[in-house]
Amino acid sequence: MASLHSTHGTTHKPESITLSELRSEFSHHDPTIARLNNGSFGCCPSSIISAQQRYQLLFLRQPDYFYYNTLKPSILKSRRIIQELINADHVDEVSIVDNVTTAAAIVLQHYTWSFFSSSFQPGDAAIILHHSYSAVKKAVQAYISRAGGHVIEVPIPFPVKSDDEIILEFQNALQMAKLNGRKIRLALIDHITSMPSVIIPVKELVKMCREEGVDRIFVDGAQAIGHVEIDVKDIGADFYTSNLHKWLFCPPSAAFLYCKMSDELSNMHHLVISHEYGNGLAMESGWVGTRDYSAQLVLPEVMEFVRRFEGGIEGIMSRNHEKVMEMADMLSEAWGTELGAPSEMCSSMVMVGMPACLGIKSGEDALKLRTHLRECFGVEVHMYYRAPIEREVDPVTGYARISHQVYNTVEDYHRFRDAVNKLVKDGLTCSLLPN
Amino acid sequence: MDPPAETEDPRAAANGENNHVSKKPKLSFITEPEIRQEFAHHKPGIARINNGSFGSCPASIIAAQKRWQLRFLQQPDDFFFNHLQRKILHSRTIVKDLINADHVDEVSIVDNATTAAAIVLQHVGWAFADGRFQKGDAVVMLHCAFQAVKKSIEAYVTRAGGSVIVVHLPFPVNSNEEIIAEFRKGLARGKANGKKVRLAIIDHITSMPCVVIPARELVKICREEGVERVFVDAAHAIGSIPVDVKEIGADFYVSNLHKWFFCPPSVAFLYCRKSPLSPDLHHPVVSHEYGNGLAIESAWIGTRDYSSQLVVPDVLEFINRFEGGLEGIRKRNHDAVVEMGEMLAKAWGTNLGSPPEMCPSMVMIGLPSRMGVLSDDDALKLRTHLRDHFGLEVPIHFQMPRDGEIRAADGDGCITGYARISHQVYNTLDDYVRLRDAINQLLSDGVACKMLQRE
C-alpha cells in the first residue's frame, strides 16, 4: 500500500485533477441533490474512501500485527502533517480525536477537575459566544455549570457589518465580568461560528482575553481547517480544535486538538481511559480501546489529493470563498435580500437572507423549510432562524447557509434560486408546511 | 442502495430455534467453503488463535457495513435526519432481546467496553466531587481486571478521593467454589475498616488469565455485603457464553459485540438496570441529546461513523446460517477449544488453567516450564516471537506465583506461562497443531524466553 507520505512543499508534483476526475471523485454523492451544506457533515472523495478501506482491511486481516506495528506510527504520521498545517511547535501538542465534540468534552472535563480540587471557586466563570455551537454549550453546562461554574454568554450581532461589532461586544462582556468581580477561567471562542456562520476575529479576541487576565482560551475551529488559514501560534490560544472531515476531505470522522505546551498539558486526559493513561493526551487519544481508527490514518492520502488542485489547499480555500460569494450575490439579488455579513467575514459559507414572505418565525419553521426544500426540490441547505430584536422594522428572520466545495456546480445554486422563487410565487409560508 | 432486509423475530433467531416463523424457508446451513470465503480476508498463513483480543468480522458483514457507510456519504443530512436514530434503535432492540433486558431504555450502544467503563466510572467520580460519596469510600475490582479498566478506576475514582479494594482470585482454578470463597474473603477483608463500598466491578469472563467467573453468585455476595452497585465487565461474553442480565442481577453490564458477535470494530452494549434509584449516567462526550438518557445521548456523540452499530440485524442473519444459531456456534467453539486445549496440554505435559465448564470459547493452557516465562516481558517477547517466526497469533500470560504457592508444575518445574487459545468458526485443527509444534520446536532447540530478543 504505497502512498506518498512527504509533507507538502515536496519536489513531486502530482498530475492536476481534471474536471471529469473531480466528478468521479464525488460520483457517490446523491446526483439528485444540490448539496449546499458542506458545513454540517463535510465530504470525502472516493480516492480517500478507498485509502480508508485499505486501512480497515489491514486491521481485519491481522489485527494484532496492526495494533503492535502499524497503528501508532500511522497516527504519528497524521499528527505530523497536522502539526505542519497549523504551525504548531511540537507534535506532542497535537492529538487526534473523533470530532470537535469530543475535543470540547476533553478540555471542559479538565476544568471540572479544577472546580473539584478547589483550584477554581464556585462562581468562577467561563465565557462563550451566544452563537457557540449548541452541543458545545451543552458540554459547558455538563462540565462547568454542573461543577459550580458560572457561564457568561456574549451576544454577537447578526447580521453583522464588521469585526469591530464583535470585538466591542466581547470587550463589554469582559468589562462586565470584571465589574462583578468574576474571575474568568476559560474563554471559549469560535473561529467560524456554525449558525449563523461568520468568521470571528479570534486573534483580536485572544489578545483581549490575555490583557484582561483570562486564564485559558479555547478556540473552537470546528469548521476551520481546509477552510480558512490556521496558524495556532499567531492566534495564540491555549487550545484549538478543528474537524478534519468537514473541509479537509477526511472520512467521518476525525479532528485534531491542539494544546499549547505547558505544565498543564501533562495533566490533560482523554475521557475514555485505556492502557496509555498517563502517557500524554496524544498517546491516550491514539488508543481508546478497540476501534476503527482508519479515518485518522488517511492524512497522507488527503495531502496527495489536495496537491492535485492548483494552489493546493490554499487554492481550494480561496476559490471556494470566491465562488460562494459570487453565488451568494446571485441569490440575494434574485430574491431581493441581503447577506448576513460582508465578504471579508465570510468563509466558504455565506448566510443569505430568505424572502420575508416565507414567514420563517421560529427554529421549527427553519427546519420545516429545510425539510421541504430537501424533499420537494432536492436542495440540501441549512436554514437559520434569526429572532427579531425588539421594535425592529421589517426584520429578516430567515437565512440560508450556503456553502461551496470543489464538487459544487453553478446548477446547484440555480436550483436553489428557482426553488425559492417558486415558493414565493406559490405564496407558501412556513405555517403551511407539515411538521 | 436499500438497507439490508430486517430479520424476522430476532429473539427466535438468537436462541437458535430453527422452526421460527419466517417468510424465507431455510434451505441449508452455511457450508465449509462459504465459511472460508467469509473469512478469506484473514491473512493467510497466520494461525489466528487470538479471537479474544480483537474479534473477527465476516465478509458479508463488512459488505453490509460498507453499504451503511456509503449511505451516509451519499446524502449525510438525509441519513442523519431520517435513518440513523431509527436504525440504532433497531440494533438496541435486538440486543435487548438477546440479553433478556426488560426495557430497550436499559440498552445503550457505545464504542466498546472501555468506553462503558469510563461512563460508569465518570459517574462515580462526579459522586465523589459533589459529596454524594465521601473520601475513602471504596470501589472493588478484581486483581486481574482488564488493565484499561484499572486505569479508568485510577483516573476517575482514585483521583476523586476514592479508595480501591483489590480482590485476588486463584489461578489456575479448579471450581466455582474456589472463586466464590476467595471473593467473599477478599471483599470482607477490604471492608474490614468499615469502608462503604459504592461499586464492585466484576468480570464475567476475565481476560488474562481467561476464566468464566460465577458472576451471578458474586453479584449476590456483593448485595449481601452491602455493596451499593455492581458493574459486570463482560467484554468477552456475548456470543461465547449465555447472557441473561436479569438472572445475573447486576446494575450495569457491558459486552463487546465485535469480539464474539461478528460485528465490525467496534461496538458494545451497556445495560443499565432501570430502578427508582438507578443513577443518571451520561456519556462523557456531550452533544445535543444531553439529558435525554444515556441510550439517546450515546446514539449521537457528534459526527461519527456509526455504521458498525447498524449491522446488528445483518449479524443475526449471518448467525442464523449456522446450525443452532448463536447457541450452536457457542457450543461448538467451546467443545473444539477444550478439545484442542487438552491436546496441547497432553503434548506438552502441562495443564489447563481451569476445568472445561469454566472455559468459554477460550482456554488457558500451561506452557512447559522450560519455556521460562518469568515476567510479563517474557510473555510479550514469546508472543512476538511466535508471530514473527511461526506465523502464530496467540497471547501469552505470565502467572505470578502468589504467596510462594505452587499451583501447577510439570516434570521440570513451576508452570508460570499460559497460552490463551481461542476457537471461532474460521479455525481449523492445523492452527493448533502449528502451536503445538512451534513450542516443541523451541524446546527442542533449547530456546527459552530469556534468549529471545526484545523486538
Boltz contact constraints between the chains, C-beta under 6 A:
constraints:
  - contact:
      token1: [A, 28]
      token2: [B, 73]
      max_distance: 6.0
  - contact:
      token1: [A, 28]
      token2: [B, 74]
      max_distance: 6.0
  - contact:
      token1: [A, 30]
      token2: [B, 74]
      max_distance: 6.0
  - contact:
      token1: [A, 30]
      token2: [B, 75]
      max_distance: 6.0
  - contact:
      token1: [A, 33]
      token2: [B, 75]
      max_distance: 6.0
  - contact:
      token1: [A, 41]
      token2: [B, 76]
      max_distance: 6.0
  - contact:
      token1: [A, 41]
      token2: [B, 303]
      max_distance: 6.0
  - contact:
      token1: [A, 60]
      token2: [B, 41]
      max_distance: 6.0
  - contact:
      token1: [A, 61]
      token2: [B, 41]
      max_distance: 6.0
  - contact:
      token1: [A, 61]
      token2: [B, 43]
      max_distance: 6.0
  - contact:
      token1: [A, 62]
      token2: [B, 43]
      max_distance: 6.0
  - contact:
      token1: [A, 62]
      token2: [B, 46]
      max_distance: 6.0
  - contact:
      token1: [A, 63]
      token2: [B, 54]
      max_distance: 6.0
  - contact:
      token1: [A, 64]
      token2: [B, 393]
      max_distance: 6.0
  - contact:
      token1: [A, 98]
      token2: [B, 304]
      max_distance: 6.0
  - contact:
      token1: [A, 99]
      token2: [B, 302]
      max_distance: 6.0
  - contact:
      token1: [A, 99]
      token2: [B, 303]
      max_distance: 6.0
  - contact:
      token1: [A, 101]
      token2: [B, 285]
      max_distance: 6.0
  - contact:
      token1: [A, 101]
      token2: [B, 287]
      max_distance: 6.0
  - contact:
      token1: [A, 101]
      token2: [B, 302]
      max_distance: 6.0
  - contact:
      token1: [A, 102]
      token2: [B, 285]
      max_distance: 6.0
  - contact:
      token1: [A, 105]
      token2: [B, 284]
      max_distance: 6.0
  - contact:
      token1: [A, 105]
      token2: [B, 285]
      max_distance: 6.0
  - contact:
      token1: [A, 105]
      token2: [B, 286]
      max_distance: 6.0
  - contact:
      token1: [A, 116]
      token2: [B, 129]
      max_distance: 6.0
  - contact:
      token1: [A, 135]
      token2: [B, 287]
      max_distance: 6.0
  - contact:
      token1: [A, 135]
      token2: [B, 288]
      max_distance: 6.0
  - contact:
      token1: [A, 138]
      token2: [B, 286]
      max_distance: 6.0
  - contact:
      token1: [A, 138]
      token2: [B, 290]
      max_distance: 6.0
  - contact:
      token1: [A, 139]
      token2: [B, 286]
      max_distance: 6.0
  - contact:
      token1: [A, 142]
      token2: [B, 286]
      max_distance: 6.0
  - contact:
      token1: [A, 142]
      token2: [B, 290]
      max_distance: 6.0
  - contact:
      token1: [A, 252]
      token2: [B, 303]
      max_distance: 6.0
  - contact:
      token1: [A, 252]
      token2: [B, 305]
      max_distance: 6.0
  - contact:
      token1: [A, 253]
      token2: [B, 303]
      max_distance: 6.0
  - contact:
      token1: [A, 253]
      token2: [B, 304]
      max_distance: 6.0
  - contact:
      token1: [A, 271]
      token2: [B, 118]
      max_distance: 6.0
  - contact:
      token1: [A, 271]
      token2: [B, 284]
      max_distance: 6.0
  - contact:
      token1: [A, 272]
      token2: [B, 114]
      max_distance: 6.0
  - contact:
      token1: [A, 272]
      token2: [B, 115]
      max_distance: 6.0
  - contact:
      token1: [A, 272]
      token2: [B, 118]
      max_distance: 6.0
  - contact:
      token1: [A, 273]
      token2: [B, 118]
      max_distance: 6.0
  - contact:
      token1: [A, 273]
      token2: [B, 151]
      max_distance: 6.0
  - contact:
      token1: [A, 273]
      token2: [B, 152]
      max_distance: 6.0
  - contact:
      token1: [A, 273]
      token2: [B, 155]
      max_distance: 6.0
  - contact:
      token1: [A, 274]
      token2: [B, 114]
      max_distance: 6.0
  - contact:
      token1: [A, 274]
      token2: [B, 148]
      max_distance: 6.0
  - contact:
      token1: [A, 275]
      token2: [B, 147]
      max_distance: 6.0
  - contact:
      token1: [A, 275]
      token2: [B, 148]
      max_distance: 6.0
  - contact:
      token1: [A, 277]
      token2: [B, 151]
      max_distance: 6.0
  - contact:
      token1: [A, 277]
      token2: [B, 155]
      max_distance: 6.0
  - contact:
      token1: [A, 289]
      token2: [B, 112]
      max_distance: 6.0
  - contact:
      token1: [A, 289]
      token2: [B, 114]
      max_distance: 6.0
  - contact:
      token1: [A, 290]
      token2: [B, 54]
      max_distance: 6.0
  - contact:
      token1: [A, 290]
      token2: [B, 112]
      max_distance: 6.0
  - contact:
      token1: [A, 290]
      token2: [B, 265]
      max_distance: 6.0
  - contact:
      token1: [A, 290]
      token2: [B, 266]
      max_distance: 6.0
  - contact:
      token1: [A, 291]
      token2: [B, 111]
      max_distance: 6.0
  - contact:
      token1: [A, 291]
      token2: [B, 266]
      max_distance: 6.0
  - contact:
      token1: [A, 292]
      token2: [B, 265]
      max_distance: 6.0
  - contact:
      token1: [A, 380]
      token2: [B, 77]
      max_distance: 6.0
